[in-house]
Amino acid sequence: MLTVLLLLISNVFMTFAWYGHLKHPHTSLWAAIIVSWLIAFFEYCFQVPANRIGAGQFSAVQLKLIQEVLTLIVFSVFAVTYLGSRLSWNHLLAFSLVVVAAFLVRADKPYAAKTSAAAETQSPTLP
């Protein structure tokens, strides 16, 4: 759970770094870039430990999938509460399809490992 919590906090910082400046369109671009980089520093302070700690429990693919699902959740909340956006059915469906895609990528990994292991044990040897 510590990994997921750190990834969640990281995603909150990341979302503000990437999209927070959209609420202030009259701020100069260079100021938005500098502020975004400063916020992104804190994102990395949570992201890197999350991946290091999580590497003992999850594969790299699993860590990425957890991060992507959290990103969609955090961004959805951010877009509605901070930016005042409205999420419609097509946005929610698109996000859901990304989650399904993430599941499919994860579901394929054990299958591929089992298939290649089975192929190695069943391969005929040539004389």
C-alpha positions, 0 to 999 in steps of 0.5 A: 500500500505504501507504493500506491500511496506514494504514487498517488501523491506523486500524481497529484504533484505531476497533475499540478505541474503539467496542468495547473498553469492552465488556470492562469493563462495570462502568466508568462510561459517562462514563469509557468515552465519554472513553476512547473519544474519546481512542482515536478521536483516534488513529484519525483521525490515521491515517484522514485521511492514509490518505484524503488519500494514497489519493485520488490512487490510489483513488476515494472509493467505493474508499477506503470499500470498502477501509475496510469490508473492513478493518473486518470483518477487524479486528473479527473478529480483535478479537472472537475474541481480545480479547472472547472471542467465537465467530464462527459460520458465519452471522456469517462468511456475513453478513460475506462478503455485505457484502464481496460487496455492496461488490464489487457497488457498485464493479463498478456504477460503471464500468458506470454511467460507460460507460453514460452516456458511451455514451448521450451519444454515441448520443443522437439530436439533435433538429432 
